Amino acid sequence: MAADFWAGYLSGALGIVIGNPLDVAKVRLQAGNAGYTPPSHLNRWEKASSLVRGAAAPILGYGALNAILFVAYNRSLRVLDPSVVDPTNPGGTSFYKIWIAGAAGGLASWTVSAPTEFIKCRAQLDPRPQVSSWSVAKDIYRNRGWRGLYFGGGITSARDAIGYGFYFWSYELCKRMMTTENETSHQATLKVLLCGGIAGIVTWGSVFPLDMVKTRLQAQTMHDTRGVHGVSGPNAAEGQPLLRPRQPLNTLQIAQETYRAEGLKAFYRGLGVCSIRAFIVNAVQWAAYEWLMKRFTQPSAIGSTAPMGEGI
């Protein structure tokens, strides 16, 4: 398997391990009034178990997603600009080509990101203390079938294409602006960390309203695991009175209802937490990716500042 696949997989999994606690906070802030009210035990953040809620699906899924993303980006960039030998250092490649290649990578990764995001969202919002990503996936399949795993897939694909376009664009822009002559290995490492963090913030800033609508769209399905009248069955949250769910809204209806009820600020609720998470996760992720690429393609060059071969 290509080096950029495994470098992408491992760095993606590492990023999720580091960033999941803050991702839980982001999702719950975004869910807001989307028909989801967290029970009291989920409001007590001192419980460590709630901070790793829903981590299994993204650790497994996001590793694969990140692998597909980087492989698709690298190949797409070479198609758009055949002069690119090393996507890690695309040289004078036009920024619009980098954006398009990133968007293509985002669309390619959608096959993994759509079900992973849905399972993660449901797991993080589920009131059952014993919930796991696997149990959530079984609930979705039982109630909606295989196609149900891709609920909200349309807005997820739009978010991924736009977001990852800006992800690679901003990372390359930042690297070019910070590149200096006679760069030391220490300076190169700091540059990767800083540019990776900035790229993460730019990415989420460009698509956060879409992500908020996606979260609320998927949060509507929480009643699938609870029943309809009152507390019923082993899947119902103990002590939680349940009402017959209303007809689910589509993406446009959720956006309109949110704006009417809460105004524009609702579309950016949780952006602060998300930005902190994005900087930390993507700084580490890019550093891990570039180090792994160097390890896989040029074992003897570890610690040097030479280009790292195939990959970003």
C-alpha angles and dihedrals in degrees: 000000000000118000092236090057094057094038089053093046096050096042091048093052090048091052092054093049090054099040106037097094092057091042089059089055092048095051094048092048091049094048089063109143096354093125092281123115115178115226118243095262090061091056093062101089093186089082105097092201091068091056093061094042111139095007098127096067096049094042090057097031101039092052089058091041092053091047092052090044096056095041092049092046093050094048094044092051091053090051092049093045114022090186090071108102098167117031087197086070108024091173113198097358111146114260092230089060090051090051093049092048089050091050090050089052090051092052091048092052092050091088087068101028097056098061092033092054093046093050091045093050093049093046093050093050099039113113095210109106093210095053120132134181089253094053090048091051090051091049091052093048093047093051102033110015126227092313088058090070087069095052106142090019094136096060090038091057091049091049092049096047095048095038098049091044088061091039096065093032094056093042093053092043091052093048093051092049092050099042114117135178119265091017114189123222090250092053091047091053093049090048092054092048094048096043092046091052093047091048090054093052093046091049096053093041089057096052107022096113089052090049092050092053090047091053093050092045091055094040089064089071094064090101088068089081098041110053125234112265117049123302110342137160133357092290094060119101109251113252094003114127109220130204130204104273119243123238107287116253124230125235096271093045091051091051092049095046092047093051093048094047103036109012130227094312090070090069090061100040107133095019092121093055090042093052092052090049092045093053095049097042097045095043089056093039096053092044090050092046095051093044091050092048089053090047094049099042105029110022092169092053099062108139094020124113095228120125111279101227125237117015138040 
